[in-house]
């Protein structure tokens, strides 16, 4: 099992910045990737960004490229999401996800989710 605790978020005006963090504990030694998803009211949860645990490669949704930066601290089992130039459409509950390679062969993965943190961007 992996437990995820998110922090950060809040209310900010358009054009402002916010930072999120997500700390993982438990069975983290088989972590494959960690990332962020978000869900706006009435919409499905969507991918925001993720980072590989070993190589540190990153990927981003087109809607946040150039504005958001994901980073990790392996020693602390923590990832961060720095969000700049925020827009009202970034308003959502942001969820941290930890993907664990339970097979250790990239064949079987388990996903663990945080409780979510609200980000609200006012216009």
Chimera marker file (.cmm) of the C-alpha trace (Angstrom):
<marker_set name="trace">
<marker id="1" x="0.000" y="0.000" z="0.000" r="1" g="1" b="0" radius="0.5"/>
<marker id="2" x="1.040" y="3.552" z="-0.667" r="1" g="1" b="0" radius="0.5"/>
<marker id="3" x="-0.318" y="6.546" z="1.187" r="1" g="1" b="0" radius="0.5"/>
<marker id="4" x="-0.262" y="9.989" z="-0.404" r="1" g="1" b="0" radius="0.5"/>
<marker id="5" x="-0.597" y="13.301" z="1.391" r="1" g="1" b="0" radius="0.5"/>
<marker id="6" x="-1.078" y="16.415" z="-0.689" r="1" g="1" b="0" radius="0.5"/>
<marker id="7" x="-0.581" y="19.974" z="0.404" r="1" g="1" b="0" radius="0.5"/>
<marker id="8" x="-0.707" y="23.397" z="-1.160" r="1" g="1" b="0" radius="0.5"/>
<marker id="9" x="-3.411" y="24.774" z="-3.361" r="1" g="1" b="0" radius="0.5"/>
<marker id="10" x="-5.825" y="27.508" z="-2.461" r="1" g="1" b="0" radius="0.5"/>
<marker id="11" x="-7.196" y="30.625" z="-4.071" r="1" g="1" b="0" radius="0.5"/>
<marker id="12" x="-5.202" y="32.816" z="-6.423" r="1" g="1" b="0" radius="0.5"/>
<marker id="13" x="-5.920" y="35.472" z="-9.009" r="1" g="1" b="0" radius="0.5"/>
<marker id="14" x="-5.423" y="34.802" z="-12.693" r="1" g="1" b="0" radius="0.5"/>
<marker id="15" x="-1.788" y="35.192" z="-13.629" r="1" g="1" b="0" radius="0.5"/>
<marker id="16" x="-0.625" y="34.170" z="-10.186" r="1" g="1" b="0" radius="0.5"/>
<marker id="17" x="1.299" y="31.134" z="-8.974" r="1" g="1" b="0" radius="0.5"/>
<marker id="18" x="0.715" y="28.249" z="-6.612" r="1" g="1" b="0" radius="0.5"/>
<marker id="19" x="2.668" y="25.202" z="-5.574" r="1" g="1" b="0" radius="0.5"/>
<marker id="20" x="1.475" y="21.724" z="-4.695" r="1" g="1" b="0" radius="0.5"/>
<marker id="21" x="3.336" y="18.917" z="-3.014" r="1" g="1" b="0" radius="0.5"/>
<marker id="22" x="2.597" y="15.238" z="-2.557" r="1" g="1" b="0" radius="0.5"/>
<marker id="23" x="4.428" y="13.027" z="-0.098" r="1" g="1" b="0" radius="0.5"/>
<marker id="24" x="4.294" y="9.261" z="-0.497" r="1" g="1" b="0" radius="0.5"/>
<marker id="25" x="4.786" y="6.696" z="2.240" r="1" g="1" b="0" radius="0.5"/>
<marker id="26" x="4.471" y="2.964" z="2.559" r="1" g="1" b="0" radius="0.5"/>
<marker id="27" x="5.446" y="0.578" z="-0.232" r="1" g="1" b="0" radius="0.5"/>
<marker id="28" x="7.155" y="3.172" z="-2.410" r="1" g="1" b="0" radius="0.5"/>
<marker id="29" x="10.242" y="1.284" z="-3.490" r="1" g="1" b="0" radius="0.5"/>
<marker id="30" x="8.568" y="0.040" z="-6.671" r="1" g="1" b="0" radius="0.5"/>
<marker id="31" x="7.322" y="3.467" z="-7.699" r="1" g="1" b="0" radius="0.5"/>
<marker id="32" x="7.292" y="3.807" z="-11.465" r="1" g="1" b="0" radius="0.5"/>
<marker id="33" x="5.871" y="7.274" z="-11.908" r="1" g="1" b="0" radius="0.5"/>
<marker id="34" x="4.195" y="9.936" z="-9.830" r="1" g="1" b="0" radius="0.5"/>
<marker id="35" x="2.015" y="12.622" z="-11.225" r="1" g="1" b="0" radius="0.5"/>
<marker id="36" x="-0.843" y="15.044" z="-11.002" r="1" g="1" b="0" radius="0.5"/>
<marker id="37" x="-4.358" y="14.865" z="-12.342" r="1" g="1" b="0" radius="0.5"/>
<marker id="38" x="-7.198" y="17.331" z="-11.944" r="1" g="1" b="0" radius="0.5"/>
<marker id="39" x="-10.952" y="17.296" z="-12.022" r="1" g="1" b="0" radius="0.5"/>
<marker id="40" x="-13.113" y="20.342" z="-12.582" r="1" g="1" b="0" radius="0.5"/>
<marker id="41" x="-16.814" y="20.367" z="-11.647" r="1" g="1" b="0" radius="0.5"/>
<marker id="42" x="-18.850" y="18.403" z="-14.150" r="1" g="1" b="0" radius="0.5"/>
<marker id="43" x="-15.774" y="17.148" z="-15.976" r="1" g="1" b="0" radius="0.5"/>
<marker id="44" x="-13.775" y="13.961" z="-15.986" r="1" g="1" b="0" radius="0.5"/>
<marker id="45" x="-10.448" y="13.692" z="-14.251" r="1" g="1" b="0" radius="0.5"/>
<marker id="46" x="-7.649" y="14.627" z="-16.622" r="1" g="1" b="0" radius="0.5"/>
<marker id="47" x="-3.905" y="14.192" z="-16.744" r="1" g="1" b="0" radius="0.5"/>
<marker id="48" x="-1.773" y="17.203" z="-15.850" r="1" g="1" b="0" radius="0.5"/>
<marker id="49" x="1.833" y="16.033" z="-15.529" r="1" g="1" b="0" radius="0.5"/>
<marker id="50" x="3.929" y="13.130" z="-14.383" r="1" g="1" b="0" radius="0.5"/>
<marker id="51" x="7.542" y="12.241" z="-13.706" r="1" g="1" b="0" radius="0.5"/>
<marker id="52" x="9.362" y="8.939" z="-13.821" r="1" g="1" b="0" radius="0.5"/>
<marker id="53" x="10.876" y="7.918" z="-10.540" r="1" g="1" b="0" radius="0.5"/>
<marker id="54" x="14.167" y="6.564" z="-11.850" r="1" g="1" b="0" radius="0.5"/>
<marker id="55" x="15.118" y="8.709" z="-14.800" r="1" g="1" b="0" radius="0.5"/>
<marker id="56" x="13.150" y="11.800" z="-13.934" r="1" g="1" b="0" radius="0.5"/>
<marker id="57" x="11.640" y="12.205" z="-17.373" r="1" g="1" b="0" radius="0.5"/>
<marker id="58" x="8.562" y="14.383" z="-17.407" r="1" g="1" b="0" radius="0.5"/>
<marker id="59" x="5.428" y="14.746" z="-19.463" r="1" g="1" b="0" radius="0.5"/>
<marker id="60" x="2.761" y="17.420" z="-19.478" r="1" g="1" b="0" radius="0.5"/>
<marker id="61" x="-0.708" y="18.000" z="-20.798" r="1" g="1" b="0" radius="0.5"/>
<marker id="62" x="-0.678" y="20.477" z="-23.651" r="1" g="1" b="0" radius="0.5"/>
<marker id="63" x="-2.872" y="22.825" z="-21.660" r="1" g="1" b="0" radius="0.5"/>
<marker id="64" x="-0.196" y="23.334" z="-18.982" r="1" g="1" b="0" radius="0.5"/>
<marker id="65" x="3.048" y="23.094" z="-20.952" r="1" g="1" b="0" radius="0.5"/>
<marker id="66" x="5.278" y="26.073" z="-20.333" r="1" g="1" b="0" radius="0.5"/>
<marker id="67" x="3.300" y="27.099" z="-17.245" r="1" g="1" b="0" radius="0.5"/>
<marker id="68" x="3.528" y="24.125" z="-14.876" r="1" g="1" b="0" radius="0.5"/>
<marker id="69" x="6.651" y="22.337" z="-13.721" r="1" g="1" b="0" radius="0.5"/>
<marker id="70" x="6.728" y="18.952" z="-12.024" r="1" g="1" b="0" radius="0.5"/>
<marker id="71" x="9.721" y="17.914" z="-9.958" r="1" g="1" b="0" radius="0.5"/>
<marker id="72" x="10.640" y="15.224" z="-7.462" r="1" g="1" b="0" radius="0.5"/>
<marker id="73" x="12.735" y="14.633" z="-4.387" r="1" g="1" b="0" radius="0.5"/>
<marker id="74" x="13.450" y="10.926" z="-4.252" r="1" g="1" b="0" radius="0.5"/>
<marker id="75" x="14.921" y="11.093" z="-0.772" r="1" g="1" b="0" radius="0.5"/>
<marker id="76" x="11.683" y="12.540" z="0.558" r="1" g="1" b="0" radius="0.5"/>
<marker id="77" x="9.395" y="10.471" z="-1.727" r="1" g="1" b="0" radius="0.5"/>
<marker id="78" x="7.790" y="13.732" z="-2.665" r="1" g="1" b="0" radius="0.5"/>
<marker id="79" x="6.744" y="15.409" z="-5.872" r="1" g="1" b="0" radius="0.5"/>
<marker id="80" x="5.955" y="19.026" z="-6.490" r="1" g="1" b="0" radius="0.5"/>
<marker id="81" x="3.912" y="20.941" z="-9.005" r="1" g="1" b="0" radius="0.5"/>
<marker id="82" x="4.789" y="24.571" z="-9.528" r="1" g="1" b="0" radius="0.5"/>
<marker id="83" x="1.955" y="26.318" z="-11.317" r="1" g="1" b="0" radius="0.5"/>
<marker id="84" x="2.601" y="29.696" z="-12.891" r="1" g="1" b="0" radius="0.5"/>
<marker id="85" x="0.500" y="31.988" z="-15.061" r="1" g="1" b="0" radius="0.5"/>
<marker id="86" x="-2.626" y="30.374" z="-13.691" r="1" g="1" b="0" radius="0.5"/>
<marker id="87" x="-5.867" y="30.718" z="-15.586" r="1" g="1" b="0" radius="0.5"/>
<marker id="88" x="-9.476" y="30.386" z="-14.411" r="1" g="1" b="0" radius="0.5"/>
<marker id="89" x="-9.717" y="27.178" z="-16.419" r="1" g="1" b="0" radius="0.5"/>
<marker id="90" x="-7.047" y="25.664" z="-14.170" r="1" g="1" b="0" radius="0.5"/>
<marker id="91" x="-9.614" y="25.670" z="-11.359" r="1" g="1" b="0" radius="0.5"/>
<marker id="92" x="-10.084" y="22.092" z="-10.222" r="1" g="1" b="0" radius="0.5"/>
<marker id="93" x="-9.386" y="19.580" z="-7.518" r="1" g="1" b="0" radius="0.5"/>
<marker id="94" x="-5.843" y="18.372" z="-8.058" r="1" g="1" b="0" radius="0.5"/>
<marker id="95" x="-5.024" y="14.758" z="-7.280" r="1" g="1" b="0" radius="0.5"/>
<marker id="96" x="-1.667" y="13.132" z="-6.814" r="1" g="1" b="0" radius="0.5"/>
<marker id="97" x="-1.197" y="9.667" z="-8.268" r="1" g="1" b="0" radius="0.5"/>
<marker id="98" x="1.529" y="7.147" z="-7.536" r="1" g="1" b="0" radius="0.5"/>
<marker id="99" x="1.912" y="4.329" z="-10.045" r="1" g="1" b="0" radius="0.5"/>
<marker id="100" x="3.689" y="1.294" z="-8.623" r="1" g="1" b="0" radius="0.5"/>
<marker id="101" x="5.225" y="-1.415" z="-10.768" r="1" g="1" b="0" radius="0.5"/>
<marker id="102" x="4.121" y="-4.392" z="-8.713" r="1" g="1" b="0" radius="0.5"/>
<marker id="103" x="5.529" y="-6.871" z="-11.235" r="1" g="1" b="0" radius="0.5"/>
<marker id="104" x="8.911" y="-5.062" z="-11.353" r="1" g="1" b="0" radius="0.5"/>
<marker id="105" x="8.802" y="-5.890" z="-15.057" r="1" g="1" b="0" radius="0.5"/>
<marker id="106" x="6.577" y="-3.018" z="-16.220" r="1" g="1" b="0" radius="0.5"/>
<marker id="107" x="3.780" y="-5.537" z="-16.708" r="1" g="1" b="0" radius="0.5"/>
<marker id="108" x="1.428" y="-4.908" z="-13.795" r="1" g="1" b="0" radius="0.5"/>
<marker id="109" x="0.840" y="-1.515" z="-12.195" r="1" g="1" b="0" radius="0.5"/>
<marker id="110" x="-1.191" y="-0.360" z="-9.217" r="1" g="1" b="0" radius="0.5"/>
<marker id="111" x="-2.322" y="3.230" z="-8.914" r="1" g="1" b="0" radius="0.5"/>
<marker id="112" x="-2.724" y="5.042" z="-5.619" r="1" g="1" b="0" radius="0.5"/>
<marker id="113" x="-4.446" y="8.391" z="-5.253" r="1" g="1" b="0" radius="0.5"/>
<marker id="114" x="-4.283" y="11.264" z="-2.828" r="1" g="1" b="0" radius="0.5"/>
<marker id="115" x="-7.345" y="12.872" z="-1.312" r="1" g="1" b="0" radius="0.5"/>
<marker id="116" x="-7.182" y="15.891" z="-3.614" r="1" g="1" b="0" radius="0.5"/>
<marker id="117" x="-6.551" y="19.572" z="-3.008" r="1" g="1" b="0" radius="0.5"/>
<marker id="118" x="-8.602" y="22.455" z="-4.333" r="1" g="1" b="0" radius="0.5"/>
<marker id="119" x="-7.072" y="25.047" z="-6.640" r="1" g="1" b="0" radius="0.5"/>
<marker id="120" x="-9.262" y="28.012" z="-7.475" r="1" g="1" b="0" radius="0.5"/>
<marker id="121" x="-8.193" y="30.701" z="-9.912" r="1" g="1" b="0" radius="0.5"/>
<marker id="122" x="-10.292" y="33.843" z="-9.950" r="1" g="1" b="0" radius="0.5"/>
<marker id="123" x="-10.567" y="36.059" z="-13.014" r="1" g="1" b="0" radius="0.5"/>
<link id1="1" id2="2" r="1" g="1" b="0" radius="0.2"/>
<link id1="2" id2="3" r="1" g="1" b="0" radius="0.2"/>
<link id1="3" id2="4" r="1" g="1" b="0" radius="0.2"/>
<link id1="4" id2="5" r="1" g="1" b="0" radius="0.2"/>
<link id1="5" id2="6" r="1" g="1" b="0" radius="0.2"/>
<link id1="6" id2="7" r="1" g="1" b="0" radius="0.2"/>
<link id1="7" id2="8" r="1" g="1" b="0" radius="0.2"/>
<link id1="8" id2="9" r="1" g="1" b="0" radius="0.2"/>
<link id1="9" id2="10" r="1" g="1" b="0" radius="0.2"/>
<link id1="10" id2="11" r="1" g="1" b="0" radius="0.2"/>
<link id1="11" id2="12" r="1" g="1" b="0" radius="0.2"/>
<link id1="12" id2="13" r="1" g="1" b="0" radius="0.2"/>
<link id1="13" id2="14" r="1" g="1" b="0" radius="0.2"/>
<link id1="14" id2="15" r="1" g="1" b="0" radius="0.2"/>
<link id1="15" id2="16" r="1" g="1" b="0" radius="0.2"/>
<link id1="16" id2="17" r="1" g="1" b="0" radius="0.2"/>
<link id1="17" id2="18" r="1" g="1" b="0" radius="0.2"/>
<link id1="18" id2="19" r="1" g="1" b="0" radius="0.2"/>
<link id1="19" id2="20" r="1" g="1" b="0" radius="0.2"/>
<link id1="20" id2="21" r="1" g="1" b="0" radius="0.2"/>
<link id1="21" id2="22" r="1" g="1" b="0" radius="0.2"/>
<link id1="22" id2="23" r="1" g="1" b="0" radius="0.2"/>
<link id1="23" id2="24" r="1" g="1" b="0" radius="0.2"/>
<link id1="24" id2="25" r="1" g="1" b="0" radius="0.2"/>
<link id1="25" id2="26" r="1" g="1" b="0" radius="0.2"/>
<link id1="26" id2="27" r="1" g="1" b="0" radius="0.2"/>
<link id1="27" id2="28" r="1" g="1" b="0" radius="0.2"/>
<link id1="28" id2="29" r="1" g="1" b="0" radius="0.2"/>
<link id1="29" id2="30" r="1" g="1" b="0" radius="0.2"/>
<link id1="30" id2="31" r="1" g="1" b="0" radius="0.2"/>
<link id1="31" id2="32" r="1" g="1" b="0" radius="0.2"/>
<link id1="32" id2="33" r="1" g="1" b="0" radius="0.2"/>
<link id1="33" id2="34" r="1" g="1" b="0" radius="0.2"/>
<link id1="34" id2="35" r="1" g="1" b="0" radius="0.2"/>
<link id1="35" id2="36" r="1" g="1" b="0" radius="0.2"/>
<link id1="36" id2="37" r="1" g="1" b="0" radius="0.2"/>
<link id1="37" id2="38" r="1" g="1" b="0" radius="0.2"/>
<link id1="38" id2="39" r="1" g="1" b="0" radius="0.2"/>
<link id1="39" id2="40" r="1" g="1" b="0" radius="0.2"/>
<link id1="40" id2="41" r="1" g="1" b="0" radius="0.2"/>
<link id1="41" id2="42" r="1" g="1" b="0" radius="0.2"/>
<link id1="42" id2="43" r="1" g="1" b="0" radius="0.2"/>
<link id1="43" id2="44" r="1" g="1" b="0" radius="0.2"/>
<link id1="44" id2="45" r="1" g="1" b="0" radius="0.2"/>
<link id1="45" id2="46" r="1" g="1" b="0" radius="0.2"/>
<link id1="46" id2="47" r="1" g="1" b="0" radius="0.2"/>
<link id1="47" id2="48" r="1" g="1" b="0" radius="0.2"/>
<link id1="48" id2="49" r="1" g="1" b="0" radius="0.2"/>
<link id1="49" id2="50" r="1" g="1" b="0" radius="0.2"/>
<link id1="50" id2="51" r="1" g="1" b="0" radius="0.2"/>
<link id1="51" id2="52" r="1" g="1" b="0" radius="0.2"/>
<link id1="52" id2="53" r="1" g="1" b="0" radius="0.2"/>
<link id1="53" id2="54" r="1" g="1" b="0" radius="0.2"/>
<link id1="54" id2="55" r="1" g="1" b="0" radius="0.2"/>
<link id1="55" id2="56" r="1" g="1" b="0" radius="0.2"/>
<link id1="56" id2="57" r="1" g="1" b="0" radius="0.2"/>
<link id1="57" id2="58" r="1" g="1" b="0" radius="0.2"/>
<link id1="58" id2="59" r="1" g="1" b="0" radius="0.2"/>
<link id1="59" id2="60" r="1" g="1" b="0" radius="0.2"/>
<link id1="60" id2="61" r="1" g="1" b="0" radius="0.2"/>
<link id1="61" id2="62" r="1" g="1" b="0" radius="0.2"/>
<link id1="62" id2="63" r="1" g="1" b="0" radius="0.2"/>
<link id1="63" id2="64" r="1" g="1" b="0" radius="0.2"/>
<link id1="64" id2="65" r="1" g="1" b="0" radius="0.2"/>
<link id1="65" id2="66" r="1" g="1" b="0" radius="0.2"/>
<link id1="66" id2="67" r="1" g="1" b="0" radius="0.2"/>
<link id1="67" id2="68" r="1" g="1" b="0" radius="0.2"/>
<link id1="68" id2="69" r="1" g="1" b="0" radius="0.2"/>
<link id1="69" id2="70" r="1" g="1" b="0" radius="0.2"/>
<link id1="70" id2="71" r="1" g="1" b="0" radius="0.2"/>
<link id1="71" id2="72" r="1" g="1" b="0" radius="0.2"/>
<link id1="72" id2="73" r="1" g="1" b="0" radius="0.2"/>
<link id1="73" id2="74" r="1" g="1" b="0" radius="0.2"/>
<link id1="74" id2="75" r="1" g="1" b="0" radius="0.2"/>
<link id1="75" id2="76" r="1" g="1" b="0" radius="0.2"/>
<link id1="76" id2="77" r="1" g="1" b="0" radius="0.2"/>
<link id1="77" id2="78" r="1" g="1" b="0" radius="0.2"/>
<link id1="78" id2="79" r="1" g="1" b="0" radius="0.2"/>
<link id1="79" id2="80" r="1" g="1" b="0" radius="0.2"/>
<link id1="80" id2="81" r="1" g="1" b="0" radius="0.2"/>
<link id1="81" id2="82" r="1" g="1" b="0" radius="0.2"/>
<link id1="82" id2="83" r="1" g="1" b="0" radius="0.2"/>
<link id1="83" id2="84" r="1" g="1" b="0" radius="0.2"/>
<link id1="84" id2="85" r="1" g="1" b="0" radius="0.2"/>
<link id1="85" id2="86" r="1" g="1" b="0" radius="0.2"/>
<link id1="86" id2="87" r="1" g="1" b="0" radius="0.2"/>
<link id1="87" id2="88" r="1" g="1" b="0" radius="0.2"/>
<link id1="88" id2="89" r="1" g="1" b="0" radius="0.2"/>
<link id1="89" id2="90" r="1" g="1" b="0" radius="0.2"/>
<link id1="90" id2="91" r="1" g="1" b="0" radius="0.2"/>
<link id1="91" id2="92" r="1" g="1" b="0" radius="0.2"/>
<link id1="92" id2="93" r="1" g="1" b="0" radius="0.2"/>
<link id1="93" id2="94" r="1" g="1" b="0" radius="0.2"/>
<link id1="94" id2="95" r="1" g="1" b="0" radius="0.2"/>
<link id1="95" id2="96" r="1" g="1" b="0" radius="0.2"/>
<link id1="96" id2="97" r="1" g="1" b="0" radius="0.2"/>
<link id1="97" id2="98" r="1" g="1" b="0" radius="0.2"/>
<link id1="98" id2="99" r="1" g="1" b="0" radius="0.2"/>
<link id1="99" id2="100" r="1" g="1" b="0" radius="0.2"/>
<link id1="100" id2="101" r="1" g="1" b="0" radius="0.2"/>
<link id1="101" id2="102" r="1" g="1" b="0" radius="0.2"/>
<link id1="102" id2="103" r="1" g="1" b="0" radius="0.2"/>
<link id1="103" id2="104" r="1" g="1" b="0" radius="0.2"/>
<link id1="104" id2="105" r="1" g="1" b="0" radius="0.2"/>
<link id1="105" id2="106" r="1" g="1" b="0" radius="0.2"/>
<link id1="106" id2="107" r="1" g="1" b="0" radius="0.2"/>
<link id1="107" id2="108" r="1" g="1" b="0" radius="0.2"/>
<link id1="108" id2="109" r="1" g="1" b="0" radius="0.2"/>
<link id1="109" id2="110" r="1" g="1" b="0" radius="0.2"/>
<link id1="110" id2="111" r="1" g="1" b="0" radius="0.2"/>
<link id1="111" id2="112" r="1" g="1" b="0" radius="0.2"/>
<link id1="112" id2="113" r="1" g="1" b="0" radius="0.2"/>
<link id1="113" id2="114" r="1" g="1" b="0" radius="0.2"/>
<link id1="114" id2="115" r="1" g="1" b="0" radius="0.2"/>
<link id1="115" id2="116" r="1" g="1" b="0" radius="0.2"/>
<link id1="116" id2="117" r="1" g="1" b="0" radius="0.2"/>
<link id1="117" id2="118" r="1" g="1" b="0" radius="0.2"/>
<link id1="118" id2="119" r="1" g="1" b="0" radius="0.2"/>
<link id1="119" id2="120" r="1" g="1" b="0" radius="0.2"/>
<link id1="120" id2="121" r="1" g="1" b="0" radius="0.2"/>
<link id1="121" id2="122" r="1" g="1" b="0" radius="0.2"/>
<link id1="122" id2="123" r="1" g="1" b="0" radius="0.2"/>
</marker_set>
